[in-house]
Amino acid sequence: MLADRSRLHIALQKSGRLADASRELLRDAGFRIQSGKNSLTARVENFPAELMFVRDDDIPTFVSDGVCEFGIVGQNVLEEFALGEPDQRYEVLAELGFGRCSLRLAAPENLRFDGPQSLAGTRIATSYPRLLTRYLKEQGIEATVVKMNGAVELAPRLQIASFICDLVSTGATLEANGLKPVGTVLESQSLLIRTKRPLDEAREAISAGLLSRIDGVLATKESKYIMLNATEDALKQITQLLPGAEAPTIVPLHGRPGHFAVHAVCQESVFWETLQKLKGAGASAILVVPIEKMMM
């Protein structure tokens, strides 16, 4: 069955670290994802888009070739792909903030490690040979890169390699296999990417609507709406303390001359320490509420 070119196509990880969070992002953006028997695709019921569920390392190819106009992929996967494809036919639109992990070097717990120079002349097992090779080149180190497609943590035990280079989230898998992290090759998170292939006018308009919704979701992740009361003398200091706020709304309080209500969207986290500073500066009746939706 040929793809419906009147709709957008979004490549998502079928299963794995990013799968559930990618779907949640789209649901938060108001897209009703059709649930059906087909595990490879799903239509969005209230928007002209279709989801394609594929292997994570196929997502950059789908987007580069224009099979899918958009994709959500891990930075580690994308950079490994990019190192083998000098002609980049995609662009990164946004960091999505979920699926954070690190591509780490690790060694057996009893193996001495005195810095990157300890890697010289050794064998290092990894599922990310291009990223590891780049790192070794940057460090001026010659070592043998052993490519493995899975079970990288077993390489030292099986004497395939002395070190490994693998994704680490909590470190529990390393610990379970008697390994310790000794260096970081890459910090990774999920990314929204788009094909560089030109779209017709209709799909460009649809793309703008898609990105507007996703931007709105991302803007609300850390954003909070803060309301407080303050005297005129305290306004300047209070507005300077509001984290990430731009042009707060200041309204006179009825029946209380010299007193004002301050409303602001704070685009950074609002911590208890911040509230204490605001109170110390003269703010009262401070209220912080989450933002469910915001159109930028």
C-alpha positions in Angstrom: 0.0 0.0 0.0 1.4 3.4 -1.0 1.7 6.2 1.5 -1.0 8.8 1.4 1.0 11.9 0.3 -1.9 14.2 1.3 -0.9 13.5 5.0 2.2 14.0 7.0 4.2 10.9 8.1 6.0 10.8 11.4 8.5 8.1 12.2 8.5 6.9 15.8 10.4 4.2 17.6 8.3 1.0 17.6 9.6 -0.1 21.0 12.3 1.0 23.3 13.3 4.0 25.4 11.6 6.6 23.3 8.5 4.8 22.2 6.0 5.6 24.9 7.3 9.1 25.5 7.0 10.0 21.8 3.4 8.9 21.7 2.7 10.9 24.9 4.2 14.0 23.4 1.8 13.8 20.5 -1.2 13.1 22.7 -0.3 16.1 24.8 -0.3 18.1 21.6 -4.0 17.1 21.1 -3.5 14.4 18.5 -5.9 11.4 18.8 -3.9 8.4 17.8 -6.0 5.6 16.2 -5.6 2.3 17.9 -5.9 -0.7 15.6 -4.5 -4.1 14.7 -1.7 -2.7 12.5 1.4 -2.4 14.7 3.4 -0.7 12.0 1.2 2.4 11.3 -1.5 4.4 13.0 -3.5 7.3 11.8 -4.2 10.5 13.7 -7.9 10.8 13.8 -8.2 14.6 14.2 -5.2 15.7 12.1 -3.9 14.8 8.6 -1.0 12.7 9.8 0.1 9.1 10.0 2.5 7.5 12.4 5.1 5.0 11.2 6.5 2.6 13.9 10.0 1.5 13.0 13.4 0.6 14.4 15.1 3.5 16.0 18.1 3.3 13.7 15.8 3.4 10.6 14.3 6.7 11.6 17.1 8.9 10.2 16.9 7.1 6.9 13.1 7.4 6.6 13.4 11.1 7.2 16.4 11.7 5.1 14.8 9.9 2.1 11.5 11.9 2.6 9.5 8.7 3.3 8.5 10.5 6.5 8.5 14.2 6.8 9.2 14.1 10.6 10.8 11.8 13.1 11.5 11.5 16.8 14.9 9.9 17.4 17.6 9.7 20.0 20.6 12.0 19.5 22.9 9.0 19.8 21.2 7.2 16.9 21.1 10.4 14.8 24.8 11.3 15.3 25.9 7.7 14.6 23.9 7.9 11.3 25.2 11.3 10.4 28.8 10.2 10.7 28.2 7.7 7.9 26.1 10.1 5.8 28.1 13.3 5.0 25.1 14.6 2.9 22.7 15.4 5.6 19.2 15.5 4.2 17.4 16.3 7.5 17.4 19.1 10.0 17.0 19.1 13.8 14.1 21.2 14.9 14.0 20.7 18.7 15.4 19.0 21.7 12.5 17.2 23.3 14.0 16.6 26.7 13.0 13.0 27.3 15.0 9.8 26.8 18.1 11.3 28.4 21.1 9.0 28.6 24.8 9.0 28.1 27.1 7.0 25.8 29.7 6.0 28.3 33.0 4.1 28.4 33.0 1.4 31.0 35.6 -1.1 32.3 35.6 -4.0 34.7 35.6 -2.9 38.3 39.1 -4.3 39.0 40.7 -2.7 35.9 42.7 0.4 36.6 41.8 3.4 34.5 44.0 6.5 34.5 42.2 8.6 31.9 41.6 8.3 28.2 45.3 7.3 27.6 44.4 3.9 29.3 42.4 3.1 26.2 45.5 3.1 23.9 46.2 -0.3 22.3 43.1 -1.9 23.8 39.9 -3.4 22.3 36.6 -1.6 22.9 33.3 -3.2 22.2 30.3 -0.9 21.1 27.1 -0.7 19.1 28.2 2.9 18.1 31.5 2.4 16.2 31.4 5.8 14.4 30.8 7.8 17.6 33.5 5.9 19.4 36.0 6.3 16.5 35.3 10.0 16.5 35.9 10.2 20.3 39.2 8.3 20.0 40.4 10.5 17.2 39.6 13.6 19.2 41.6 12.2 22.1 44.5 11.2 19.8 44.2 7.5 20.9 44.7 4.4 18.7 42.5 1.5 19.8 40.6 -1.3 18.1 36.8 -0.8 17.9 34.8 -4.0 18.0 31.3 -3.6 16.7 28.6 -5.5 18.5 24.8 -5.3 17.9 23.8 -6.2 21.4 24.9 -7.6 24.8 27.9 -5.2 24.8 28.2 -5.5 28.5 29.3 -9.2 28.1 32.3 -8.3 26.0 34.9 -8.1 28.9 33.6 -11.2 30.5 33.9 -13.1 27.2 37.3 -11.5 26.6 36.1 -10.0 23.4 37.3 -6.5 24.6 38.8 -4.9 27.7 36.4 -1.9 27.6 32.9 -1.2 26.3 31.2 1.9 25.0 27.4 1.7 25.5 24.3 3.7 26.5 23.8 4.3 30.2 20.7 5.6 31.9 20.8 4.5 35.5 24.0 2.5 35.5 22.2 -0.6 36.9 23.1 -2.7 33.9 26.8 -1.9 34.2 26.8 -2.7 37.9 25.0 -6.0 37.3 27.8 -7.0 34.9 30.7 -5.9 37.2 31.5 -2.8 35.2 32.2 0.8 36.2 31.8 4.0 34.0 35.1 5.6 33.2 34.3 8.3 30.6 31.5 10.0 28.6 31.5 10.0 24.8 28.1 11.7 24.2 25.2 13.1 26.2 21.9 12.2 24.4 18.2 13.0 24.4 15.3 12.8 22.0 15.2 15.1 19.0 12.5 16.1 16.6 13.9 16.0 13.0 12.5 17.0 9.6 13.3 16.1 6.1 15.0 18.7 3.9 13.1 17.4 0.9 10.7 20.1 -0.3 7.0 19.8 0.5 4.0 21.0 -1.5 2.1 24.0 -0.2 -0.7 22.0 1.4 1.7 19.8 3.4 3.8 22.8 4.4 0.7 24.3 6.0 0.0 21.1 7.8 3.6 21.0 9.0 3.2 24.5 10.4 0.2 23.3 12.4 2.0 20.3 13.7 5.0 22.3 14.8 2.9 24.9 16.5 1.2 22.3 18.7 4.5 20.6 19.6 6.1 24.0 20.4 3.2 24.7 22.7 3.7 21.4 24.6 7.5 22.0 24.9 6.9 25.5 26.1 4.6 24.3 29.0 7.0 21.5 30.2 8.9 23.8 32.6 6.6 26.8 32.4 4.4 27.9 35.3 1.9 30.7 35.7 2.7 32.7 38.8 0.4 35.2 40.4 1.1 37.4 43.4 0.3 40.8 45.0 2.9 43.5 45.7 3.2 47.1 46.6 4.5 49.6 44.0 7.8 50.0 45.8 8.5 46.3 45.6 7.5 45.8 41.9 11.0 46.3 40.4 12.8 43.8 42.6 10.0 41.3 42.3 9.9 41.3 38.5 13.6 40.8 38.5 13.3 37.7 40.6 10.6 36.0 38.4 12.5 33.2 36.6 12.4 33.4 32.9 9.5 35.8 32.8 9.0 38.4 30.1 6.9 41.4 30.4 4.6 40.4 33.4 1.1 41.7 33.5 0.7 44.3 36.3 -2.8 45.3 37.3 -3.9 47.8 40.1 -5.8 46.1 42.9 -9.3 47.6 43.3 -9.7 49.5 46.5 -6.1 49.3 47.5 -4.1 52.2 46.2 -0.4 51.5 45.6 -1.0 47.7 45.5 -0.8 45.6 42.3 -1.5 42.1 41.1 1.4 40.6 39.1 0.8 37.8 36.6 3.6 36.2 34.7 4.5 33.1 32.6 7.8 31.8 34.0 9.6 29.7 31.5 11.9 28.1 34.0 11.2 26.0 37.1 9.9 27.8 40.1 11.5 26.5 43.2 10.6 27.0 46.9 13.8 29.1 47.2 12.4 31.4 44.5 9.1 31.8 46.4 11.0 32.7 49.6 13.0 35.3 47.8 9.8 36.8 46.3 8.1 36.9 49.7 11.2 38.5 51.1 11.1 41.2 48.4 7.5 42.1 49.5 5.3 39.7 47.5 2.2 38.2 49.1 -0.6 35.8 48.1 1.8 34.0 45.8 0.2 31.3 43.6 2.0 29.0 41.2 0.0 26.9 38.8 0.9 24.5 35.9 0.1 25.5 32.3 -1.8 22.8 30.5 -1.7 24.4 27.0 0.1 27.4 25.4 0.1 28.5 21.8 3.2 30.4 20.9 
